[in-house]
């Protein structure tokens, strides 16, 4: 998100205590929630809370454990009615130096997704608000639906033409009928 992260949510790694956890709580105000909702394509965020701790792990790593709670309003993909979703999820991120991540040898080369999706490259700053927004983005339903909303077949055609239906677009749908017709002629 552009310029919405306040300085207090951007923690310089060099300034973090090396022997104890650093607790945090982020509860954005109405204006920040509205900006985040806009960025994520939601109508509104009624509530948003991100609480947890950042603890040192090993000589140069950090582990973030937090809970994310939110109430989001999105448009139904079928009816466009508002759909309210409650999100309560745990967030785990492990920040490690980039040399521990195993980067591809050639730029643009294909790589497999790592099994551990909690690993993040460690930079000079850990942006707690960016982690919160990413976790919220992953937790929001991709295709929210209102209760009872169903996507029926849509039929469109110009006047005087026969509409093209979903069944017409299935390339193998008529093969069984063709087979039966050819078998009848062969008998």
Secondary structure, DSSP 8 states (H G I E B T S, - for coil): --S-S-GGGEEEGGGS-SSS-EEEEE---HHHHHHHHHHHT-SEEEEEEEEEEEEEETTTEEEEEEEEEEEEEEE-TTT--EEEEEEEEEEEEEEE-GGGS---SSTT------S-TTEEE--SEEEHHHHHHHHHHHHS-SS---TT----------TTS----GGGG-TTTTHHHHHHHHHHHH-
